């Protein structure tokens, strides 16, 4: 499995950093437009898609946006068992 840690953000990551990560996927390994919000153990606690960002910008002023105010905290996740 490819390293995807470049996709991780924490609860307090700024909107600017989220957008950079969504836009700058290295070698386009995974589709741009999503980041994974993780806790200190790198467990996924939410996702942020470009649609989540758009809805957040429509709802509130941009300077108030950090990951935990934008993220979907109930994503559908699939795990691959080795």
QUICOR-V784368 format. One record per pair of residues at least 24 apart in sequence whose ideal C-beta (glycine too) atoms are under 7 Angstrom apart, sorted by the first residue. I is the first residue (numbers start at 1). J is the second residue. If there is no record, write none. Layout:
{{I	J} {I	J}}
This chain:
{{2	29} {4	30} {7	35} {7	36} {8	36} {8	38} {8	42} {9	35} {9	37} {9	67} {10	37} {10	38} {10	67} {11	37} {11	66} {11	67} {11	68} {12	66} {12	67} {13	66} {13	67} {14	66} {15	62} {15	65} {18	48} {18	53} {18	67} {19	53} {22	50} {37	67} {37	71} {44	77} {45	73} {46	71} {46	72} {46	73} {46	75} {47	71} {47	72} {47	75}}
